[in-house]
Amino acid sequence: MTIKEKEAQLIEDFELFEDWMDKYGYIIDLGKSGASLDDASKREELLINGCQSRVWLEAEMKDGQVYYRADSDAVIPKGIAAMLTGLFSGHRPDEILDFSPDFVDKIGLGQHLSPTRSNGLSAMIQQIKNYALAFKSKEA
Amino acid sequence: MKSNPSSQLSANSVFNDTQVEDWRAFFPALDQQVNGRPLIYLDNAATSLRPIQVIGAVSDYYSTINANVHRANHFLGHQSTKIYEAARQRVADFIGASSSGEIVFTKGTSESINFVAASLSEHVLQPGDTVILTESEHHSNMVPWIHLKQRLGIRLEYIPVEPSGEADLSVFERILEQSPNVRLVSIAHASNLTGAVHPIHEMTRMAKRFGALVMIDGAQGVVHHRVDVKEIGCDFYAFSAHKMYGPMGVGVLYIKEALHEMVGPYQFGGGMIDAVHFDRVSYAAAPYKYEAGTPNVAGAAGLLAAIDFMTKTLDFDAAVTQEQMLLGHLEAGLSGIRGVSMLGQGGHPKDPIVSFYVPGVHHYDIATMLDGFGVAVRAGHHCVQPLLRKWGLEGTIRASLSFYNTKGEIDAFLKALKRVLAMLG
């Protein structure tokens, strides 16, 4: 699947939930079931700036594709991070750099989680792309 | 303004719903929906809402008078100067200053404190001199002094606060006795984190016995208390208009007249001078020498309207009583929710501010979900990082009330909080 297709799937998954609290519940569940970082991996250098809670993001390159893992000490950012790492993991740097996520409005949480708020959403996306760019430059 | 004993909180006080509805009608921002729900605004310590009288005053200023102050020879310039100086006089009366010459307009409490730090660093403070703060000071009354510690080598001493938020006066006494050259004691009127109201009259007296200057950070002061700077005996008192129903971008620094020789200007430029040559300058008299550039005249007009609102439209004592009743109701409700731990318990007197945390649940998650219910509270360190760190906390949720909040709003907040904690816990 392309990132775009995965995003469409994510938006469809959210349609099951009408109530905003249920949507948050789903985000939190995604965070709980997503990959975590063990304490040793929660290093200072992996922290993302621009979040009100602590969010760690790490990335590695395997066979030309970037894989992300993230964690947070707050459950909503952890869920958002899980959604983002789910979308972007397993793709080439170019596809990652070209993609602009659109799902926040479409899952019905536009008011709640707009990127202008300091929930770390835009900071996380930026860092995901920074990693992709770094890997791409190393490849060249 | 003298206190009215008959308005003291009594066991028979009831929430006067009609009165509150009348008060609420003055505040247009209350009448809005957030995420499909009525706004429940519990972030008043961050900024209060503004009544139509204040909004109108600012708007009227820009629609009519609208000219620059002090230097014009035309009608609008005179009108502008009149209202600006009328605001200055109103502030002087409001806080019991001896004259309007003791009132300097700034852009807010933070600027007022920076003013004092900068001016004292130039004219008064020497390396090794001591400045005394409390542990619960807001960053705006801590960082300027830390900067001076780093830049000038002054000593900083901190009065410890109990878990109740109350300052330990016996340690304060010891610090006063044992510290070299205590030049300044700079403390909050009330803590924006715990709500604890410090005994500033007594602490000022104690400081004066050792010849120190006293600065009061009144950001959380004037809105809930009758302030009389002569009674307090302080040398400086700072506050912001926007926390007391006035506009943002304007604040006050009271400087006792006896200090006007010693306290030099903070910002330099037009409006604060007498004569300027290429190589030297003579300054205007106080308070003008402390105000460079075009002031926020509309803001001053709004502040004047805010003071009039508080002293003439509102029954201030009834409003404060209402706030204390709401505070009691909020604290009682929070203490009944499992997992909720409140800061500042046992402190008295207390401003209507409650900070709490829930072990194992991040404050960011709580505040985000409360927002979904239309509830506005603050989450995080509230600009009091050092004390929170000392107490082993990364952040709290803070609910801060005003007289225009209702018992119903607090009940709705408590209900929402229970639902949120059930989901996050």
Interface residues (C-beta under 8 A of the other chain):
Chain A: W20 M21 Y24 G25 I28 Q52 S53 D73 A74 V75 I76 P77 Q111 H112 N119
Chain B: N35 H362 Y364 D365 T368 M369 D371 G372 A379 G380 R419 M423 L424
